[in-house]
């Protein structure tokens, strides 16, 4: 049975120094999640003008807040979003892979999402953008804690279907013409527009406009704090800028799309500022995974190597900027390891909720770290590519059980695990000498603890029924 989470006003009041009788001390949250944005794209991480366009509005989040240089995600879109929503490694939730041809996939009702934690703590919740955690009734975001949604259920490449001369929407029920969708909590989503090439150009503008409108309405009502999740669709292929930005930089589509991303982020920042919400709003800018594997759409992993769908740093390490004037010192930079799963327990504490206690939560709270602690509390984590455990990351070390250069190449098992020192060899090209074999003990401990946890709690199979409950919970 799911443990319902309740808001504890006394706890929140003591945590933030606010009144125990009101909710004014709870921070608002705006979480911008880009799609396939590599580490080396924006100015704060060495990109910006070098990649075709400056990104001053995005970079300002780093100037006014904190920049992480070792923020890690999953190797694919769906797993990263599952990790964010559940605080659990996706191998546990049955969402370890992009679903491909699986028609009915997504979160089961037993999982407790970040949006449900926020809602239980009295927050208004909204998502505008790409979901990719289910495409049928019962699996949509408004079935899992969000009050409202506008966006797409799956991935942006579906925009290529409609304008393709070979497309046959009658070939299978799931081949139906893709649409942008809109819904309120618990309602069946309504189709808004066909998601074709033109709509692909427009959608991030529409997402931004919806977000600005939501911020305005929430600030006008003043009744509750808000959790606003903005999973943008850029720069996932096809990378097609809005007409207002197409050709605007004379630097090709990468420059144009960087200029567009920066302008839209700036509109969110301006909306918060105009309504006096800057100080007590947590604003995050990050990405779901590293750059695409297709050469014509390939982004920049910065100093690392690899694309998404690999266990290389270029797949796992992405930008993470966080601004919260009431809680985070401006200008901080940290290379401490942080993982996407850590956001759920962090926000649970900030919301005044509690992460579920009846299941394994892989994330750890970062509240102390964001408030000034030097250490994040995380030493490492297992690295999956799909359902395959492909590596272990611990401190500055990485142990690979397979070799794989890009997401489109086949992973090749190695006779002896390959050990890399990421600081000395950031592109993971030279295995270290046996003198460093001492690292196998702490890394093996991560592996053993993880494997034992999979025995302790039955992983949810991919494609599980909506009402699936792990056997030990029945």
ABEGO torsion letter per residue (X at the ends): XBBBBBBBAAAAAAAAGBBAABAAABBBBBBBBBBGBBAAABAAAGBEAAAGBBBAAAAAAAAABBBBAABBBBABAAAAAAAAAAGBBAAAAGAABBAEABABBEBBAABBBAAAAAAAAGBBBBBBEBAGAEABBGABAAAAGBABBBEBABBAAAAAAAABAABBAAABAAABBBBBBBBBBGBBBBBABBBBAAAAAAAAAAAAAAAAAAAAAAAAAGABBBBBBBBBAOABOBBBBBAAABGAAGAEAAAAAAAAAAAAAAAAAAAAAAAGAAAABBBBBBBABBBBABAAABBBAEABBEBBGBABAAAABBBBBBBBAAABBBGBBBABBBBAAAAAAAAAAAAGBBBBAABBBABBBAAAAAAGBABAGBAEBBBBBEABBABBBBEABBBBABBBABAABBBBBBABBBBBBAAABAAGABBBBAAAAAAAAAAAAAAAAAAAAAAABBBBBBGBBAABBBAAAX
